[in-house]
């Protein structure tokens, strides 16, 4: 029987099953409750995660998880295909969509910070079949993207060291071992490492934004003040597939999918709630700042990029044919157009950091997603076993083993085939957003039916369920139309029907649906209604952990000045 946390009054003590872990957080280990078990909440020492992620680490992971090659490289093809106004509008629209997804996730995560993450919310609030499908599609996405990031790192190294001199497999092995060790050393080490690596990514993006603004205002060697010149000639919109207004709209819509790819990974903060200190305070703060960071890092960067690089630049067209190195970045094109010759090598090193950080966080997500599936009973129980540091070592080992597929990319032909798999799993990112929004709608229905007052929530989505309805419609629209060009026939500009991209672009949707209905057919789970949705099981345990942490934090702050923590929160915390 679920226990309402407001009725719980027993203070945490060893007599009633509580003890402190290495982070000073009260954790529950009552043998009777452990034997009974609770899906989504692990309270045994052998299966629980440790809440070792600090507030600054969560905030940085929230933005650093999405900053990567999708922004610094992927904006090039979008600009060349549709023009500067198209990418500015598409990145703004998708950015607002991402914000609504994060708000929906934040409302659920702060009410019940499950160790199983948003797969657990889908099981409890919506349908166990949705949680099953969401968990496996999300895990599949990251066990494919992790080796892809490792391959990209080897390609970046070729900027300095040709593959004829050193086989790319050597660098793949070194980087693979590095990210496995970082994840194995525990959440405290991972959080600190990812904080500083993500901080470097943020600094680089800030530098790139400032540089492009300076170049647009005539601060480059040529002192050519471009302003919005390229928005007039060659133009703000470039026709795609067809001429005229229809072609300009098709060009704009074709960049929606590329913008979506750049934002994928923002939702990973929902994976960290099971290891976050004081999640009801730290997670809302990270989500509230998401909108400002989207506007600054994404919208401003594509706006300034469109001011300094014309979409018909021969250098931009040449860069889009390159691999994941500095030569492929449109920002490097901007630097070269301005006549600066010393920065491409430096930016290539920064891209290497971007890729390694992405590979590190991707492996973390893959291991925690498999752990979440096991916690919900949808994967073998061995994958929810943790060591003394709270690391799900078997889930980590399985995910790391699959990432060895990166060695397939040592051969050129295999790399091409592997690229199709990457296209396939991109749709899973959109399906994840769709699942989160759907779950949030059901969550709001459940708390309204069970008369949970809004005031009792630590965070509520600003637009409520109506914002999730709108975002859900738009996410479904993108999922169905992001590869619309495979249906067109234009011999001059595109060619005949593209079978390969059709399969890789849409196969994820039937797989997702097959897992949902297959689970229903085989497992026959009970229907979750607003009145039967489980909003409380385990909540009293999490509340006790939070109360203990807050009390310990207040005790440690007595007699101390506001210090650098106050300065960080009020002056640079919105950005970092």
C-alpha positions in Angstrom: 0.0 0.0 0.0 1.4 3.4 -1.0 2.2 5.7 1.9 1.4 9.4 1.7 4.6 11.3 2.5 2.8 13.9 4.4 1.7 11.3 7.0 5.2 10.1 7.6 6.7 11.3 10.9 9.4 8.8 11.9 12.8 10.5 11.8 15.5 8.7 9.9 17.6 6.5 12.1 19.4 3.1 12.0 16.6 1.6 14.1 14.0 2.1 11.4 16.2 1.1 8.5 18.1 4.3 7.6 21.9 5.0 7.4 24.2 7.5 5.7 26.1 6.7 2.5 29.5 8.2 1.5 27.8 11.4 0.5 26.1 11.9 3.8 22.7 11.2 2.4 20.2 9.1 4.4 19.4 5.9 2.5 16.8 3.2 3.3 17.7 -0.5 3.8 14.8 -2.1 5.7 15.0 -5.8 5.0 11.2 -6.3 4.9 10.7 -3.5 2.4 13.7 -4.5 0.3 12.3 -8.0 0.1 9.0 -6.7 -1.1 10.6 -4.4 -3.7 9.3 -1.3 -5.5 9.6 -0.9 -9.3 11.6 2.2 -10.2 13.0 2.8 -6.7 16.0 0.8 -5.5 16.6 0.8 -1.8 19.0 -2.1 -1.4 22.7 -1.5 -1.0 23.2 -4.0 -3.9 21.0 -2.2 -6.4 20.7 1.5 -5.4 22.4 4.4 -7.1 24.2 7.1 -5.0 23.0 10.7 -5.0 26.4 12.2 -5.8 25.6 14.8 -8.5 25.9 18.3 -7.1 23.7 21.3 -8.2 26.4 22.8 -10.5 27.1 19.5 -12.1 23.4 18.9 -12.9 23.1 22.4 -14.4 26.2 21.9 -16.5 25.1 18.5 -17.7 21.7 19.9 -18.6 23.2 22.1 -21.3 26.5 20.4 -22.0 24.7 17.2 -22.9 23.3 18.8 -26.1 26.2 21.0 -27.1 28.2 19.1 -29.6 28.9 18.5 -33.3 25.2 18.9 -34.1 25.6 22.6 -33.4 29.2 23.3 -34.4 29.2 21.2 -37.5 25.5 20.3 -38.3 24.6 23.9 -38.9 26.6 23.9 -42.1 24.4 21.6 -44.2 21.3 23.4 -42.9 22.7 26.9 -43.9 23.8 25.6 -47.3 20.4 24.0 -48.0 17.9 26.6 -46.8 19.6 29.9 -46.0 20.2 32.0 -42.8 16.5 32.9 -42.0 15.4 29.3 -42.3 17.9 28.0 -39.8 17.2 30.9 -37.4 13.5 30.2 -37.4 13.9 26.4 -37.2 16.3 26.5 -34.4 14.0 28.9 -32.5 10.9 26.8 -33.0 12.6 23.5 -32.1 14.3 25.2 -29.1 10.9 26.2 -27.7 9.7 22.6 -28.3 12.7 21.3 -26.3 11.9 23.8 -23.5 8.4 22.4 -23.2 9.7 18.8 -23.1 12.1 19.8 -20.3 9.3 21.5 -18.4 7.1 18.4 -18.7 10.0 16.2 -17.5 10.9 18.5 -14.7 7.4 18.5 -13.2 7.4 14.7 -13.0 11.0 14.4 -11.9 10.6 16.8 -9.0 7.5 15.1 -7.8 9.0 11.6 -7.8 12.8 11.5 -8.6 12.9 7.8 -9.6 16.1 6.0 -10.1 14.6 4.5 -13.2 14.1 8.0 -14.8 11.5 8.8 -17.3 11.0 5.1 -18.3 9.6 4.7 -14.7 7.3 7.6 -15.1 5.9 6.1 -18.3 5.3 2.8 -16.5 3.6 4.4 -13.5 1.6 7.2 -15.0 0.8 6.1 -18.5 1.3 2.4 -19.6 3.9 -0.2 -18.8 4.1 -1.0 -22.5 5.1 2.6 -23.2 7.8 2.4 -20.5 9.1 -0.8 -22.1 9.3 0.6 -25.6 10.7 4.0 -24.5 13.4 2.3 -22.4 14.7 0.0 -25.2 14.5 2.6 -28.0 16.4 5.1 -25.8 19.0 2.5 -24.9 19.3 1.4 -28.5 19.9 5.0 -29.5 22.8 5.5 -27.2 24.5 2.1 -27.7 24.7 3.2 -31.4 25.6 6.8 -30.9 28.4 6.0 -28.4 30.5 4.1 -31.0 29.6 6.7 -33.5 31.1 9.4 -31.3 34.2 7.3 -30.8 34.6 7.0 -34.5 34.1 10.7 -34.9 37.0 11.3 -32.4 39.3 9.2 -34.6 38.3 11.2 -37.6 39.1 14.4 -35.8 42.5 13.1 -34.9 43.2 12.7 -38.7 43.4 16.5 -38.9 46.9 16.1 -37.3 47.7 12.4 -37.9 46.8 10.7 -41.2 45.2 7.3 -41.1 48.1 5.9 -43.1 50.5 6.7 -40.3 48.3 5.5 -37.4 45.3 3.2 -37.7 42.2 4.9 -36.4 41.5 1.8 -34.3 44.3 2.8 -32.0 42.6 6.1 -31.1 39.2 4.4 -30.8 40.7 1.9 -28.3 42.3 4.7 -26.2 39.2 6.8 -26.1 36.9 3.8 -25.4 39.1 2.8 -22.4 39.1 6.4 -21.1 35.3 6.8 -21.1 34.8 3.3 -19.6 37.1 4.3 -16.7 35.4 7.6 -16.2 32.1 5.9 -15.9 33.5 3.1 -13.7 35.0 5.4 -11.1 31.6 6.4 -9.8 29.1 9.2 -10.2 31.1 11.7 -8.1 34.1 11.4 -10.5 31.9 11.3 -13.6 30.0 14.4 -12.5 33.1 16.4 -11.8 34.8 15.3 -15.0 31.7 16.1 -17.1 31.3 19.5 -15.3 34.7 20.7 -16.4 34.6 19.2 -19.8 31.1 20.7 -20.4 32.5 24.0 -19.0 35.1 24.0 -21.7 32.5 23.4 -24.3 30.4 26.3 -23.1 33.5 28.6 -23.1 34.3 27.5 -26.7 30.7 28.2 -27.9 30.7 31.6 -26.1 34.0 32.4 -27.8 32.6 31.3 -31.2 29.5 33.4 -30.7 31.5 36.5 -29.8 33.9 35.9 -32.7 31.1 35.7 -35.3 29.5 38.9 -33.9 32.9 40.7 -34.1 33.4 39.5 -37.7 29.8 40.6 -38.6 30.6 44.1 -37.2 33.8 44.4 -39.2 36.3 43.4 -36.5 38.1 40.9 -38.7 41.4 41.5 -40.6 39.5 42.7 -43.7 37.3 45.1 -41.6 34.4 44.2 -43.8 31.2 44.9 -41.9 28.8 42.3 -43.4 25.9 42.9 -41.0 22.8 41.4 -42.7 24.2 41.8 -46.2 24.0 38.0 -46.9 20.3 38.1 -45.9 19.7 40.3 -49.0 22.3 38.8 -51.4 22.1 35.8 -52.0 19.0 36.0 -49.7 17.5 35.0 -46.4 15.7 31.9 -47.8 17.1 29.4 -50.3 14.7 27.3 -52.4 15.0 23.6 -52.0 13.7 20.9 -54.4 11.3 23.5 -56.1 11.5 27.1 -57.0 9.6 30.0 -55.6 7.8 30.3 -52.3 7.1 26.6 -52.1 10.8 25.8 -52.5 11.6 28.3 -49.7 9.2 26.7 -47.4 10.5 23.2 -48.2 14.0 24.5 -47.5 12.9 25.8 -44.1 11.1 22.6 -43.2 14.1 20.5 -44.2 16.2 22.3 -41.6 13.7 21.3 -38.8 15.1 17.8 -38.7 18.7 19.1 -38.6 17.8 21.5 -35.8 16.1 18.6 -33.9 19.3 16.5 -34.2 21.3 19.4 -32.7 19.1 19.5 -29.6 18.9 15.7 -29.0 20.4 14.8 -25.6 19.0 17.8 -23.7 16.6 15.5 -21.9 19.4 13.5 -20.3 18.9 15.5 -17.1 15.9 13.2 -16.6 18.4 10.3 -16.4 20.4 11.9 -13.7 17.5 12.5 -11.2 18.2 9.1 -9.5 21.8 10.3 -8.7 21.1 14.0 -8.0 21.5 15.6 -4.6 18.4 17.4 -3.5 16.7 16.8 -6.9 13.6 18.8 -6.1 15.7 22.0 -5.9 18.5 21.3 -8.4 16.5 19.8 -11.2 14.0 22.7 -11.5 16.8 25.2 -11.5 18.5 23.4 -14.4 15.3 23.3 -16.3 14.3 26.9 -15.7 17.6 28.0 -17.1 17.2 25.8 -20.2 15.2 28.5 -22.1 17.9 31.2 -21.6 20.7 28.8 -22.6 18.8 27.7 -25.8 18.4 31.3 -26.8 22.0 32.1 -26.1 23.9 29.1 -27.4 21.7 28.0 -30.3 19.6 30.9 -31.5 22.3 33.5 -31.3 25.0 31.2 -32.8 22.9 30.4 -35.9 21.9 34.1 -36.3 25.5 35.3 -36.2 26.6 32.5 -38.5 24.1 33.5 -41.1 25.5 37.1 -41.0 29.1 36.1 -41.8 28.7 33.1 -44.2 26.5 33.3 -47.4 24.6 30.1 -48.1 26.2 29.9 -51.6 29.8 30.1 -50.4 32.0 27.6 -52.3 33.9 27.0 -49.0 30.7 26.1 -47.2 29.7 23.7 -49.9 33.2 22.1 -49.7 33.1 21.9 -45.9 29.8 20.0 -46.0 31.6 17.2 -47.9 34.2 16.8 -45.1 34.2 14.5 -42.1 33.7 15.4 -38.5 36.7 17.7 -38.2 37.2 21.4 -38.1 37.2 21.5 -41.9 33.5 20.5 -41.7 32.5 23.3 -39.4 30.7 26.4 -40.9 32.3 28.5 -38.1 35.7 27.6 -39.6 34.4 28.7 -42.9 33.5 32.0 -41.3 37.0 32.3 -39.9 38.6 31.6 -43.3 36.3 34.0 -45.1 37.4 36.7 -42.7 41.0 35.9 -43.5 42.0 34.4 -40.1 44.4 31.5 -40.6 45.4 30.4 -37.1 42.2 29.3 -35.4 41.1 26.2 -37.4 43.6 24.0 -35.6 42.5 25.3 -32.3 38.9 24.8 -33.1 39.6 21.2 -34.2 41.0 20.5 -30.8 37.8 21.9 -29.3 35.7 19.7 -31.5 37.7 16.7 -30.2 36.7 17.7 -26.7 33.1 18.0 -27.8 33.1 14.5 -29.2 34.8 12.9 -26.2 32.4 14.6 -23.8 29.5 13.4 -26.0 30.9 9.8 -26.0 31.3 9.9 -22.2 27.8 11.1 -21.5 26.3 8.7 -24.1 27.9 5.7 -22.4 26.6 7.0 -19.0 23.0 7.3 -20.5 23.2 3.9 -22.1 24.3 2.2 -18.8 21.7 4.1 -16.7 18.9 3.3 -19.2 19.7 -0.4 -19.1 19.7 -0.2 -15.3 16.3 1.6 -15.4 14.9 -1.2 -17.6 16.1 -3.8 -15.1 14.7 -1.8 -12.2 11.3 -1.8 -13.9 11.6 -5.6 -14.5 12.0 -5.2 -18.3 15.6 -6.5 -18.4 17.6 -9.2 -16.6 17.9 -8.3 -12.9 21.7 -8.5 -13.0 21.7 -5.2 -14.9 20.5 -3.4 -11.8 23.3 -4.7 -9.6 25.6 -1.9 -8.4 29.0 -1.9 -6.7 30.0 0.0 -3.5 30.2 3.3 -5.5 26.7 2.9 -6.8 27.8 2.1 -10.3 25.6 -0.4 -12.3 28.7 -2.3 -13.3 26.9 -5.0 -15.4 24.8 -2.5 -17.2 27.9 -0.4 -17.9 29.8 -3.5 -19.1 27.1 -4.5 -21.5 26.8 -1.0 -22.9 30.5 -0.6 -23.2 30.8 -4.0 -24.9 28.3 -2.9 -27.6 30.2 0.3 -28.1 33.1 -1.8 -29.4 31.1 -1.7 -32.7 33.1 1.5 -33.3 35.9 -0.7 -34.6 33.7 -1.5 -37.6 34.3 2.0 -38.8 38.0 1.4 -39.3 37.0 0.0 -42.7 35.5 2.6 -45.0 32.7 0.4 -46.4 31.5 -0.5 -42.8 31.5 3.2 -41.9 29.0 3.9 -44.6 26.7 1.1 -43.4 27.1 2.2 -39.8 26.0 5.7 -40.9 22.7 4.3 -41.9 22.2 3.0 -38.3 22.9 6.5 -37.0 20.1 7.8 -39.2 17.9 5.1 -37.9 18.3 5.9 -34.2 17.9 9.7 -34.7 14.2 9.1 -34.9 14.4 7.5 -31.4 15.3 10.9 -30.0 12.1 12.3 -31.3 10.1 9.3 -30.0 11.7 9.9 -26.6 10.3 13.4 -26.5 6.9 12.2 -27.7 6.9 9.6 -24.9 7.9 12.2 -22.2 5.1 14.6 -23.4 2.5 11.8 -23.5 3.5 10.7 -20.0 3.3 14.2 -18.7 -0.2 14.6 -20.0 -1.2 11.4 -18.2 0.6 12.5 -15.1 -1.4 15.8 -15.0 -4.6 13.9 -15.5 -3.7 11.6 -12.6 -2.8 14.3 -10.1 -6.0 16.1 -11.0 -8.1 13.0 -10.6 -6.4 12.2 -7.3 -6.7 15.9 -6.2 -3.0 16.5 -5.7 -2.8 20.3 -5.3 -0.4 22.3 -7.5 1.1 23.9 -4.4 2.5 20.5 -3.3 4.7 20.2 -6.5 8.2 21.6 -6.3 8.0 22.6 -9.9 5.1 22.9 -12.4 5.3 23.2 -16.2 4.5 26.9 -17.0 2.0 26.0 -19.8 0.7 22.9 -18.1 -0.7 20.0 -20.0 -1.8 22.3 -22.9 1.9 23.1 -23.6 2.5 19.4 -23.7 -0.4 18.9 -26.1 1.0 21.5 -28.4 4.6 20.2 -28.2 3.3 16.6 -28.7 1.5 17.6 -31.9 4.6 19.4 -33.3 7.0 16.5 -32.3 4.7 14.0 -34.1 4.6 16.2 -37.1 8.4 16.5 -37.2 8.8 12.7 -36.8 6.5 12.0 -39.7 7.8 14.7 -42.1 11.5 15.1 -41.3 12.5 13.0 -44.2 9.9 14.3 -46.6 12.4 14.8 -49.4 12.6 11.0 -49.9 9.0 11.2 -51.4 9.9 13.9 -53.9 10.9 13.4 -57.5 13.1 16.2 -58.9 15.7 14.9 -61.4 17.4 18.3 -61.5 18.0 18.8 -57.8 17.3 15.6 -56.0 16.6 12.5 -58.1 14.2 9.6 -57.7 12.7 8.1 -54.6 15.5 7.5 -52.0 14.8 4.0 -50.6 17.8 3.9 -48.2 17.0 7.1 -46.4 13.3 6.2 -46.3 14.1 3.0 -44.5 16.6 4.5 -42.1 14.5 7.6 -41.5 11.2 5.9 -40.7 12.0 2.3 -39.6 12.2 3.5 -36.0 8.5 4.3 -35.8 7.2 0.8 -36.6 9.8 -0.7 -34.3 8.7 1.6 -31.5 5.0 0.7 -32.1 5.8 -3.1 -32.4 7.4 -3.0 -29.0 4.4 -1.2 -27.4 1.8 -3.5 -28.9 4.0 -6.6 -28.6 4.4 -6.0 -24.9 0.7 -5.5 -24.5 0.0 -8.8 -26.3 2.6 -10.9 -24.4 2.5 -9.3 -20.9 -1.1 -8.1 -20.9 -0.4 -5.3 -18.3 -3.3 -3.8 -16.3 -4.6 -0.5 -17.7 -3.4 2.6 -15.9 -6.2 5.1 -15.3 -5.9 8.5 -13.7 -7.3 7.1 -10.5 -5.0 4.0 -10.4 -1.8 5.8 -11.5 0.8 5.3 -8.8 1.8 8.7 -7.6 3.0 7.9 -4.1 4.8 4.5 -3.8 8.4 5.2 -2.5 7.8 9.0 -2.3 8.1 8.9 1.5 11.5 7.3 1.2 12.7 10.0 -1.3 11.3 12.7 0.9 13.3 11.4 3.9 16.5 11.3 1.8 15.9 14.9 0.8 15.1 16.1 4.3 18.2 14.5 5.7 20.3 16.1 2.9 18.8 19.6 3.4 19.3 19.4 7.2 22.9 18.4 6.8 23.5 21.1 4.2 22.0 23.8 6.5 24.1 22.6 9.3 27.3 22.8 7.3 26.4 26.3 6.1 26.1 27.8 9.6 28.6 30.5 10.2 29.7 30.6 6.6 29.4 33.6 4.3 27.6 33.5 1.1 30.9 33.2 -0.7 31.5 32.0 -4.2 28.3 29.9 -4.3 26.2 33.1 -4.0 28.3 34.8 -6.7 28.0 31.8 -9.0 24.2 31.6 -8.6 23.5 35.3 -9.2 26.0 36.2 -11.9 27.2 33.3 -14.0 24.9 30.4 -13.0 22.4 31.2 -15.7 25.0 30.6 -18.3 27.1 27.8 -16.7 
